[in-house]
Each structure stands twice: as C-alpha cells, then as structure tokens.
C-alpha cells in the first residue's frame, strides 16, 4: 500500500483542521474545498507533484465564503507541464496564506488569486520563480468590498510577463484594493509591478516599502488607468529597461527616499509624497 497523499488527508480532516507532512516525499496535486492548514515542518521536504496539463498543483475553490486556507513549507514544481498553474484560488470571499514555500516551473502563473467579491492574500518567506507567465496575479471578480494583499520577504524572479499583477475588477460601491509589499524583490519579466484599473473598476494601490524592482525588460513600476497607483518608500528600482510609467491618469508616487538608478531609460522623478 502506498503512502497517503495530502489529498487523502484533506478529504477526511475536520474543517479548519491541519494536515502535516511527517516524512519527506513527493505528493500529488491537491483540491481544497474548505478551511484547512497544510504544512511541512522544518527538515521535511514536501513536494507537490506537477499537475495534469491545464490544471493547478493546488486548486482552492470553497463552497462558502470566509474560508481560511494556509499552505506552509511546501515545494511546488510544475516541471513545465503545459498550461499549468502553481496555486489557483477561486470561489467566494476567502483568505489564503502562503508561507515558507517555493513555487516554480509552471507554464502559466505561480499564484492566481481570483475570489468572487474580494479576499485576503498573504505571502511571506516564499520564492515564486521561473514560471511561464506571471509570478503572482490578484484579480478578484464581482463587486469588491474587502480585498487586501501582503507580500513580506517574497522573491519573485524570472517570470517573463509580470512579477506581481494587481487588477481592479468591476465594482459597484466597492473599496480600494491595496497590496502592501515589504522587504521583497521582484526581478525579470516585462514588468516587475503592474497596477491596472480604470474608471469603471475598483481603485488599486501597490505600496512598496524597502523592496527592489530590477532586471525588467520593460518597465519596473507600471500603473495604468484612472485610479491606479503605485507608491514607493525606501526602495530601489535599478537595472531595468525603464524605471516607471503612469499611463491614462494613473499615478506613481515616491516618498523621496527611493533609489532610481542604473536603468536604461529614466522617466524622471515620480510624483512626490510629502512626509507628515
């Protein structure tokens, strides 16, 4: 009889229960439909096997809103399987926490977070690299009433399209979607950080603190559309083809303590933000 898989354990654990890897091994893809914590402690290598073409290594689609899913200490490797994604979150409003993980070699995105009506995404101490499209994409659907993102000590590298993508979805009375980025590095790709919205969509803000955007073949910081904002403090934008761009009434802001240096093309100084 083979070793139990994460999927078998997830199927029987109580709601909001915890599944823990005891021994190092490779495990199959996981489908999650309710609150659960899946963790691999220090010293245990829990690898999530590449999914079938067109699927995700970890699919999260809960039937009820308010579900909380935590993934900790896992290694997800897509092995370049066609049309594959690392983590896919869809369904009602929910909370996804990813910490101490490695997500690499998927032909689409590393993390797709697309809850209906918004949600909370937290990623920390995690590497998202060498995926075929975007490192982390946040694009909730429906009216946005509660959405926030926190990236803390995250390394996003060598994803050819976007490093971190924030999309303001259609909104009727919804609020601002904020992505707070701390102590993180985004490198490579056509854009390191991309905030995209327009007048008919929810406003979006990417707020950088003590972070780095480098090695982009296009624009490091790109805000596009009315009510799209990128704000940077104590951060570095270096080694890019272009440092920043604010298109169609978007705004890129600087607190004056950033380093825009070594870029092939410079747009000049971003909009200053006064300290109080």
Phi and psi in degrees as GROMACS dihedral restraints (atoms count N, CA, C in turn):
[ dihedral_restraints ]
;  ai    aj    ak    al  type     phi  dphi    fc
    3     4     5     6     1   -74.9    20    10
    4     5     6     7     1   168.6    20    10
    6     7     8     9     1   -67.3    20    10
    7     8     9    10     1   146.2    20    10
    9    10    11    12     1   -65.0    20    10
   10    11    12    13     1   150.2    20    10
   12    13    14    15     1  -100.2    20    10
   13    14    15    16     1   165.4    20    10
   15    16    17    18     1   -58.5    20    10
   16    17    18    19     1   -39.1    20    10
   18    19    20    21     1   -60.4    20    10
   19    20    21    22     1   -43.4    20    10
   21    22    23    24     1   -60.5    20    10
   22    23    24    25     1   -41.1    20    10
   24    25    26    27     1   -70.1    20    10
   25    26    27    28     1   -40.8    20    10
   27    28    29    30     1   -62.1    20    10
   28    29    30    31     1   -34.6    20    10
   30    31    32    33     1   -65.7    20    10
   31    32    33    34     1   -26.0    20    10
   33    34    35    36     1  -112.1    20    10
   34    35    36    37     1   -13.6    20    10
   36    37    38    39     1   -70.5    20    10
   37    38    39    40     1   150.3    20    10
   39    40    41    42     1   -64.2    20    10
   40    41    42    43     1   157.5    20    10
   42    43    44    45     1   -58.3    20    10
   43    44    45    46     1   134.0    20    10
   45    46    47    48     1    69.1    20    10
   46    47    48    49     1    16.0    20    10
   48    49    50    51     1   -81.2    20    10
   49    50    51    52     1  -179.9    20    10
   51    52    53    54     1  -125.9    20    10
   52    53    54    55     1   135.2    20    10
   54    55    56    57     1  -113.5    20    10
   55    56    57    58     1   124.8    20    10
   57    58    59    60     1  -123.1    20    10
   58    59    60    61     1   132.0    20    10
   60    61    62    63     1   -75.0    20    10
   61    62    63    64     1   130.4    20    10
   63    64    65    66     1   -95.2    20    10
   64    65    66    67     1   -40.1    20    10
   66    67    68    69     1  -121.6    20    10
   67    68    69    70     1   152.4    20    10
   69    70    71    72     1   -66.5    20    10
   70    71    72    73     1   133.5    20    10
   72    73    74    75     1  -170.3    20    10
   73    74    75    76     1   169.9    20    10
   75    76    77    78     1   -98.0    20    10
   76    77    78    79     1   134.3    20    10
   78    79    80    81     1  -121.7    20    10
   79    80    81    82     1   156.4    20    10
   81    82    83    84     1   -78.2    20    10
   82    83    84    85     1   174.2    20    10
   84    85    86    87     1   -57.2    20    10
   85    86    87    88     1   157.5    20    10
   87    88    89    90     1  -125.9    20    10
   88    89    90    91     1   136.9    20    10
   90    91    92    93     1  -114.7    20    10
   91    92    93    94     1   119.4    20    10
   93    94    95    96     1  -114.6    20    10
   94    95    96    97     1   130.1    20    10
   96    97    98    99     1  -123.6    20    10
   97    98    99   100     1     7.0    20    10
   99   100   101   102     1  -159.4    20    10
  100   101   102   103     1   175.1    20    10
  102   103   104   105     1   -61.3    20    10
  103   104   105   106     1   133.3    20    10
  105   106   107   108     1  -165.9    20    10
  106   107   108   109     1   154.4    20    10
  108   109   110   111     1  -115.4    20    10
  109   110   111   112     1   127.6    20    10
  111   112   113   114     1  -117.7    20    10
  112   113   114   115     1   121.7    20    10
  114   115   116   117     1  -138.4    20    10
  115   116   117   118     1   148.9    20    10
  117   118   119   120     1  -124.6    20    10
  118   119   120   121     1   114.3    20    10
  120   121   122   123     1   -71.3    20    10
  121   122   123   124     1   166.8    20    10
  123   124   125   126     1   -55.1    20    10
  124   125   126   127     1   135.0    20    10
  126   127   128   129     1    92.0    20    10
  127   128   129   130     1    -7.6    20    10
  129   130   131   132     1  -114.4    20    10
  130   131   132   133     1   124.6    20    10
  132   133   134   135     1   -97.7    20    10
  133   134   135   136     1   106.6    20    10
  135   136   137   138     1  -107.3    20    10
  136   137   138   139     1   103.1    20    10
  138   139   140   141     1   -96.9    20    10
  139   140   141   142     1   135.3    20    10
  141   142   143   144     1   -98.8    20    10
  142   143   144   145     1   119.0    20    10
  144   145   146   147     1   -64.9    20    10
  145   146   147   148     1   154.9    20    10
  147   148   149   150     1   -60.8    20    10
  148   149   150   151     1   139.6    20    10
  150   151   152   153     1   -78.6    20    10
  151   152   153   154     1   175.4    20    10
  153   154   155   156     1   -68.1    20    10
  154   155   156   157     1   157.1    20    10
  156   157   158   159     1   -52.4    20    10
  157   158   159   160     1   135.5    20    10
  159   160   161   162     1    84.0    20    10
  160   161   162   163     1     6.9    20    10
  162   163   164   165     1  -121.5    20    10
  163   164   165   166     1   178.8    20    10
  165   166   167   168     1  -112.6    20    10
  166   167   168   169     1   151.3    20    10
  168   169   170   171     1   -65.1    20    10
  169   170   171   172     1   -40.7    20    10
  171   172   173   174     1  -128.6    20    10
  172   173   174   175     1   117.8    20    10
  174   175   176   177     1  -107.8    20    10
  175   176   177   178     1   126.9    20    10
  177   178   179   180     1  -121.2    20    10
  178   179   180   181     1   115.2    20    10
  180   181   182   183     1  -145.7    20    10
  181   182   183   184     1    92.3    20    10
  183   184   185   186     1   -86.9    20    10
  184   185   186   187     1   148.6    20    10
  186   187   188   189     1   -79.1    20    10
  187   188   189   190     1   -25.5    20    10
  189   190   191   192     1  -120.0    20    10
  190   191   192   193     1   150.6    20    10
  192   193   194   195     1   -74.2    20    10
  193   194   195   196     1   163.5    20    10
  195   196   197   198     1    80.3    20    10
  196   197   198   199     1     8.5    20    10
  198   199   200   201     1   -75.5    20    10
  199   200   201   202     1   147.5    20    10
  201   202   203   204     1  -122.0    20    10
  202   203   204   205     1   121.7    20    10
  204   205   206   207     1  -120.4    20    10
  205   206   207   208     1   129.9    20    10
  207   208   209   210     1  -123.4    20    10
  208   209   210   211     1   129.6    20    10
  210   211   212   213     1  -120.2    20    10
  211   212   213   214     1   124.1    20    10
  213   214   215   216     1  -138.7    20    10
  214   215   216   217     1   129.9    20    10
  216   217   218   219     1    75.2    20    10
  217   218   219   220     1    20.3    20    10
  219   220   221   222     1   -98.8    20    10
  220   221   222   223     1   152.1    20    10
  222   223   224   225     1  -116.5    20    10
  223   224   225   226     1   115.7    20    10
  225   226   227   228     1  -108.7    20    10
  226   227   228   229     1   123.2    20    10
  228   229   230   231     1  -129.1    20    10
  229   230   231   232     1   116.8    20    10
  231   232   233   234     1   -76.8    20    10
  232   233   234   235     1   -13.1    20    10
  234   235   236   237     1    50.8    20    10
  235   236   237   238     1    27.9    20    10
  237   238   239   240     1    58.7    20    10
  238   239   240   241     1    29.3    20    10
  240   241   242   243     1   -65.5    20    10
  241   242   243   244     1   136.5    20    10
  243   244   245   246     1   -61.7    20    10
  244   245   246   247     1   138.9    20    10
  246   247   248   249     1    55.3    20    10
  247   248   249   250     1    39.0    20    10
  249   250   251   252     1  -104.8    20    10
  250   251   252   253     1   153.8    20    10
  252   253   254   255     1  -129.4    20    10
  253   254   255   256     1   148.5    20    10
  255   256   257   258     1   -70.9    20    10
  256   257   258   259     1   -67.6    20    10
  258   259   260   261     1  -125.4    20    10
  259   260   261   262     1   128.2    20    10
  261   262   263   264     1  -121.4    20    10
  262   263   264   265     1   118.5    20    10
  264   265   266   267     1  -115.0    20    10
  265   266   267   268     1   118.2    20    10
  267   268   269   270     1  -133.9    20    10
  268   269   270   271     1   177.3    20    10
  270   271   272   273     1   103.1    20    10
  271   272   273   274     1  -164.0    20    10
  273   274   275   276     1   -65.5    20    10
  274   275   276   277     1   175.9    20    10
  276   277   278   279     1   -52.0    20    10
  277   278   279   280     1   132.5    20    10
  279   280   281   282     1  -156.8    20    10
  280   281   282   283     1  -178.1    20    10
  282   283   284   285     1  -129.4    20    10
  283   284   285   286     1   122.9    20    10
  285   286   287   288     1  -121.2    20    10
  286   287   288   289     1   124.5    20    10
  288   289   290   291     1  -115.7    20    10
  289   290   291   292     1   127.3    20    10
  291   292   293   294     1  -123.2    20    10
  292   293   294   295     1   120.5    20    10
  294   295   296   297     1  -139.8    20    10
  295   296   297   298     1   144.4    20    10
  297   298   299   300     1    56.0    20    10
  298   299   300   301     1    41.0    20    10
  300   301   302   303     1  -117.3    20    10
  301   302   303   304     1   163.1    20    10
  303   304   305   306     1  -123.7    20    10
  304   305   306   307     1   129.3    20    10
  306   307   308   309     1  -130.8    20    10
  307   308   309   310     1   113.4    20    10
  309   310   311   312     1  -150.2    20    10
  310   311   312   313     1   158.2    20    10
  312   313   314   315     1    65.6    20    10
  313   314   315   316     1    28.5    20    10
  315   316   317   318     1   -93.0    20    10
  316   317   318   319     1   143.9    20    10
  318   319   320   321     1   -78.8    20    10
  319   320   321   322     1   -16.3    20    10
  321   322   323   324     1  -105.9    20    10
  322   323   324   325     1  -117.5    20    10
  324   325   326   327     1  -102.0    20    10
  325   326   327   328     1   156.4    20    10
  327   328   329   330     1   -72.4    20    10
  328   329   330   331     1   -54.1    20    10
  330   331   332   333     1  -130.6    20    10
  331   332   333   334     1   124.8    20    10
  333   334   335   336     1  -110.4    20    10
  334   335   336   337     1   115.4    20    10
  336   337   338   339     1  -113.5    20    10
  337   338   339   340     1   108.4    20    10
  339   340   341   342     1  -138.2    20    10
  340   341   342   343     1    62.8    20    10
  342   343   344   345     1   -77.0    20    10
  343   344   345   346     1   152.3    20    10
  345   346   347   348     1   -80.0    20    10
  346   347   348   349     1   121.4    20    10
  348   349   350   351     1    85.1    20    10
  349   350   351   352     1     8.2    20    10
  351   352   353   354     1   103.6    20    10
  352   353   354   355     1  -177.9    20    10
  354   355   356   357     1   169.1    20    10
  355   356   357   358     1  -176.3    20    10
  357   358   359   360     1  -123.0    20    10
  358   359   360   361     1   124.9    20    10
  360   361   362   363     1  -120.3    20    10
  361   362   363   364     1   126.6    20    10
  363   364   365   366     1  -128.9    20    10
  364   365   366   367     1   123.5    20    10
  366   367   368   369     1  -127.2    20    10
  367   368   369   370     1   127.8    20    10
  369   370   371   372     1  -142.2    20    10
  370   371   372   373     1   149.3    20    10
  372   373   374   375     1    47.6    20    10
  373   374   375   376     1    46.8    20    10
  375   376   377   378     1  -132.4    20    10
  376   377   378   379     1   145.2    20    10
  378   379   380   381     1  -109.3    20    10
  379   380   381   382     1   127.7    20    10
  381   382   383   384     1  -124.9    20    10
  382   383   384   385     1   104.2    20    10
  384   385   386   387     1  -142.3    20    10
  385   386   387   388     1   154.3    20    10
  387   388   389   390     1    59.5    20    10
  388   389   390   391     1    33.6    20    10
  390   391   392   393     1   -92.5    20    10
  391   392   393   394     1   160.9    20    10
  393   394   395   396     1   -80.0    20    10
  394   395   396   397     1   -14.0    20    10
  396   397   398   399     1  -131.1    20    10
  397   398   399   400     1   -87.5    20    10
  399   400   401   402     1  -120.8    20    10
  400   401   402   403     1   145.3    20    10
  402   403   404   405     1   -68.3    20    10
  403   404   405   406     1   -66.0    20    10
  405   406   407   408     1  -129.9    20    10
  406   407   408   409     1   125.4    20    10
  408   409   410   411     1  -121.2    20    10
  409   410   411   412     1   128.3    20    10
  411   412   413   414     1  -117.9    20    10
  412   413   414   415     1   108.7    20    10
  414   415   416   417     1  -143.4    20    10
  415   416   417   418     1    77.4    20    10
  417   418   419   420     1   -64.0    20    10
  418   419   420   421     1   158.9    20    10
  420   421   422   423     1  -115.2    20    10
  421   422   423   424     1   157.8    20    10
  423   424   425   426     1    77.3    20    10
  424   425   426   427     1  -171.6    20    10
  426   427   428   429     1   -69.4    20    10
  427   428   429   430     1   136.7    20    10
  429   430   431   432     1   -99.7    20    10
  430   431   432   433     1   118.4    20    10
  432   433   434   435     1  -119.1    20    10
  433   434   435   436     1   -20.8    20    10
  435   436   437   438     1  -154.5    20    10
  436   437   438   439     1   110.2    20    10
  438   439   440   441     1  -148.6    20    10
  439   440   441   442     1   133.9    20    10
  441   442   443   444     1  -154.8    20    10
  442   443   444   445     1   153.3    20    10
  444   445   446   447     1  -134.4    20    10
  445   446   447   448     1   137.7    20    10
  447   448   449   450     1  -130.0    20    10
  448   449   450   451     1   123.5    20    10
  450   451   452   453     1  -114.0    20    10
  451   452   453   454     1   119.2    20    10
  453   454   455   456     1  -130.1    20    10
  454   455   456   457     1   116.1    20    10
  456   457   458   459     1    55.6    20    10
  457   458   459   460     1    53.9    20    10
  459   460   461   462     1  -111.0    20    10
  460   461   462   463     1   136.6    20    10
  462   463   464   465     1  -111.5    20    10
  463   464   465   466     1   115.8    20    10
  465   466   467   468     1  -117.0    20    10
  466   467   468   469     1   115.0    20    10
  468   469   470   471     1  -143.3    20    10
  469   470   471   472     1   148.4    20    10
  471   472   473   474     1    58.7    20    10
  472   473   474   475     1    37.8    20    10
  474   475   476   477     1  -104.2    20    10
  475   476   477   478     1   114.0    20    10
  477   478   479   480     1   -66.6    20    10
  478   479   480   481     1   -23.4    20    10
  480   481   482   483     1   -91.6    20    10
  481   482   483   484     1   -82.3    20    10
  483   484   485   486     1  -122.3    20    10
  484   485   486   487     1   148.5    20    10
  486   487   488   489     1   -77.2    20    10
  487   488   489   490     1   -65.0    20    10
  489   490   491   492     1  -125.0    20    10
  490   491   492   493     1   125.8    20    10
  492   493   494   495     1  -119.3    20    10
  493   494   495   496     1   126.3    20    10
  495   496   497   498     1  -122.2    20    10
  496   497   498   499     1   121.5    20    10
  498   499   500   501     1  -118.2    20    10
  499   500   501   502     1   129.9    20    10
  501   502   503   504     1   -89.6    20    10
  502   503   504   505     1   110.8    20    10
  504   505   506   507     1   -85.5    20    10
  505   506   507   508     1   167.9    20    10
  507   508   509   510     1   -51.9    20    10
  508   509   510   511     1   133.4    20    10
  510   511   512   513     1  -137.3    20    10
  511   512   513   514     1   136.2    20    10
  513   514   515   516     1  -121.1    20    10
  514   515   516   517     1    89.6    20    10
  516   517   518   519     1    86.2    20    10
  517   518   519   520     1     5.7    20    10
  519   520   521   522     1   -75.1    20    10
  520   521   522   523     1   167.7    20    10
  522   523   524   525     1  -101.5    20    10
  523   524   525   526     1  -175.3    20    10
  525   526   527   528     1   -66.6    20    10
  526   527   528   529     1   137.3    20    10
  528   529   530   531     1   -98.0    20    10
  529   530   531   532     1   120.4    20    10
  531   532   533   534     1  -115.4    20    10
  532   533   534   535     1   131.8    20    10
  534   535   536   537     1  -114.9    20    10
  535   536   537   538     1   115.0    20    10
  537   538   539   540     1   -99.7    20    10
  538   539   540   541     1   122.9    20    10
  540   541   542   543     1  -118.6    20    10
  541   542   543   544     1   117.7    20    10
  543   544   545   546     1  -121.9    20    10
  544   545   546   547     1   137.7    20    10
  546   547   548   549     1    48.4    20    10
  547   548   549   550     1    42.1    20    10
  549   550   551   552     1  -124.4    20    10
  550   551   552   553     1   159.6    20    10
  552   553   554   555     1  -128.5    20    10
  553   554   555   556     1   129.0    20    10
  555   556   557   558     1  -121.3    20    10
  556   557   558   559     1   124.6    20    10
  558   559   560   561     1  -138.3    20    10
  559   560   561   562     1   148.9    20    10
  561   562   563   564     1    80.6    20    10
  562   563   564   565     1   179.7    20    10
  564   565   566   567     1    82.4    20    10
  565   566   567   568     1   178.8    20    10
  567   568   569   570     1   -80.7    20    10
  568   569   570   571     1   -27.0    20    10
  570   571   572   573     1  -145.6    20    10
  571   572   573   574     1   134.4    20    10
  573   574   575   576     1   -75.1    20    10
  574   575   576   577     1   -55.7    20    10
  576   577   578   579     1  -123.1    20    10
  577   578   579   580     1   132.7    20    10
  579   580   581   582     1  -136.1    20    10
  580   581   582   583     1   116.1    20    10
  582   583   584   585     1  -108.4    20    10
  583   584   585   586     1   122.6    20    10
  585   586   587   588     1  -131.8    20    10
  586   587   588   589     1   127.7    20    10
  588   589   590   591     1  -163.0    20    10
  589   590   591   592     1  -176.0    20    10
  591   592   593   594     1  -155.8    20    10
  592   593   594   595     1  -174.9    20    10
  594   595   596   597     1   -62.4    20    10
  595   596   597   598     1   -27.0    20    10
  597   598   599   600     1   -91.2    20    10
  598   599   600   601     1     6.7    20    10
  600   601   602   603     1  -125.6    20    10
  601   602   603   604     1   166.4    20    10
  603   604   605   606     1   -65.7    20    10
  604   605   606   607     1   143.2    20    10
  606   607   608   609     1   -68.4    20    10
  607   608   609   610     1   149.2    20    10
  609   610   611   612     1  -131.9    20    10
  610   611   612   613     1   146.7    20    10
  612   613   614   615     1  -139.4    20    10
  613   614   615   616     1   125.2    20    10
  615   616   617   618     1  -103.4    20    10
  616   617   618   619     1   119.1    20    10
  618   619   620   621     1  -111.6    20    10
  619   620   621   622     1   115.3    20    10
  621   622   623   624     1  -102.9    20    10
  622   623   624   625     1   135.7    20    10
  624   625   626   627     1  -138.0    20    10
  625   626   627   628     1   125.3    20    10
  627   628   629   630     1    52.4    20    10
  628   629   630   631     1    48.7    20    10
  630   631   632   633     1  -129.3    20    10
  631   632   633   634     1   171.2    20    10
  633   634   635   636     1  -129.3    20    10
  634   635   636   637     1   135.2    20    10
  636   637   638   639     1  -122.5    20    10
  637   638   639   640     1   115.6    20    10
  639   640   641   642     1  -148.1    20    10
  640   641   642   643     1   160.5    20    10
  642   643   644   645     1    70.7    20    10
  643   644   645   646     1    15.8    20    10
  645   646   647   648     1   -74.6    20    10
  646   647   648   649     1   137.3    20    10
  648   649   650   651     1   -80.3    20    10
  649   650   651   652     1    -9.7    20    10
  651   652   653   654     1  -120.4    20    10
  652   653   654   655     1  -114.9    20    10
  654   655   656   657     1  -111.5    20    10
  655   656   657   658     1   131.7    20    10
  657   658   659   660     1   -67.7    20    10
  658   659   660   661     1   -54.3    20    10
  660   661   662   663     1  -113.4    20    10
  661   662   663   664     1   115.0    20    10
  663   664   665   666     1  -128.6    20    10
  664   665   666   667     1   116.1    20    10
  666   667   668   669     1  -113.4    20    10
  667   668   669   670     1   132.2    20    10
  669   670   671   672     1  -136.8    20    10
  670   671   672   673     1   125.8    20    10
  672   673   674   675     1   102.4    20    10
  673   674   675   676     1   152.5    20    10
  675   676   677   678     1   -58.6    20    10
  676   677   678   679     1   134.4    20    10
  678   679   680   681     1    74.1    20    10
  679   680   681   682     1    23.5    20    10
  681   682   683   684     1  -107.1    20    10
  682   683   684   685     1   128.2    20    10
  684   685   686   687     1  -134.6    20    10
  685   686   687   688     1   143.6    20    10
  687   688   689   690     1  -128.5    20    10
  688   689   690   691     1   128.0    20    10
  690   691   692   693     1  -123.1    20    10
  691   692   693   694     1   132.2    20    10
  693   694   695   696     1  -126.6    20    10
  694   695   696   697     1   138.1    20    10
  696   697   698   699     1  -139.3    20    10
  697   698   699   700     1   133.2    20    10
  699   700   701   702     1    52.1    20    10
  700   701   702   703     1    43.8    20    10
  702   703   704   705     1  -127.1    20    10
  703   704   705   706     1   168.7    20    10
  705   706   707   708     1  -124.9    20    10
  706   707   708   709     1   132.3    20    10
  708   709   710   711     1  -121.0    20    10
  709   710   711   712     1   108.0    20    10
  711   712   713   714     1  -147.6    20    10
  712   713   714   715     1   148.8    20    10
  714   715   716   717     1    70.3    20    10
  715   716   717   718     1    27.1    20    10
  717   718   719   720     1  -105.6    20    10
  718   719   720   721     1   160.9    20    10
  720   721   722   723     1   -63.7    20    10
  721   722   723   724     1   -38.5    20    10
  723   724   725   726     1  -142.6    20    10
  724   725   726   727     1   145.0    20    10
  726   727   728   729     1   -79.9    20    10
  727   728   729   730     1   -48.3    20    10
  729   730   731   732     1  -157.8    20    10
  730   731   732   733     1   160.6    20    10
  732   733   734   735     1  -149.6    20    10
  733   734   735   736     1   137.4    20    10
  735   736   737   738     1  -125.3    20    10
  736   737   738   739     1   106.2    20    10
  738   739   740   741     1  -109.7    20    10
  739   740   741   742     1   150.7    20    10
  741   742   743   744     1    54.5    20    10
  742   743   744   745     1    53.0    20    10
  744   745   746   747     1    73.1    20    10
  745   746   747   748     1    10.5    20    10
  747   748   749   750     1   -73.5    20    10
  748   749   750   751     1   169.9    20    10
  750   751   752   753     1  -136.7    20    10
  751   752   753   754     1   132.6    20    10
  753   754   755   756     1  -113.0    20    10
  754   755   756   757     1   123.9    20    10
  756   757   758   759     1  -115.8    20    10
  757   758   759   760     1   147.5    20    10
  759   760   761   762     1  -130.7    20    10
  760   761   762   763     1   138.3    20    10
  762   763   764   765     1   -83.9    20    10
  763   764   765   766     1     3.4    20    10
  765   766   767   768     1    88.3    20    10
  766   767   768   769     1    -1.3    20    10
  768   769   770   771     1  -116.4    20    10
  769   770   771   772     1    25.0    20    10
  771   772   773   774     1   -97.4    20    10
  772   773   774   775     1   167.4    20    10
  774   775   776   777     1  -122.1    20    10
  775   776   777   778     1   106.0    20    10
  777   778   779   780     1  -103.9    20    10
  778   779   780   781     1   101.4    20    10
  780   781   782   783     1  -150.1    20    10
  781   782   783   784     1   150.1    20    10
  783   784   785   786     1    70.9    20    10
  784   785   786   787     1    18.4    20    10
  786   787   788   789     1   -92.3    20    10
  787   788   789   790     1   145.4    20    10
  789   790   791   792     1   -61.4    20    10
  790   791   792   793     1   -43.8    20    10
  792   793   794   795     1  -124.2    20    10
  793   794   795   796     1   135.0    20    10
  795   796   797   798     1  -114.5    20    10
  796   797   798   799     1   132.0    20    10
  798   799   800   801     1   -85.1    20    10
  799   800   801   802     1   -10.4    20    10
  801   802   803   804     1   104.5    20    10
  802   803   804   805     1  -164.9    20    10
  804   805   806   807     1   -82.6    20    10
  805   806   807   808     1   131.3    20    10
  807   808   809   810     1   -64.9    20    10
  808   809   810   811     1   169.6    20    10
  810   811   812   813     1   -58.7    20    10
  811   812   813   814     1   125.5    20    10
  813   814   815   816     1   -74.3    20    10
  814   815   816   817     1   147.6    20    10
  816   817   818   819     1  -117.4    20    10
  817   818   819   820     1   126.0    20    10
  819   820   821   822     1   -77.6    20    10
  820   821   822   823     1   138.0    20    10
  822   823   824   825     1   -79.2    20    10
  823   824   825   826     1   146.8    20    10
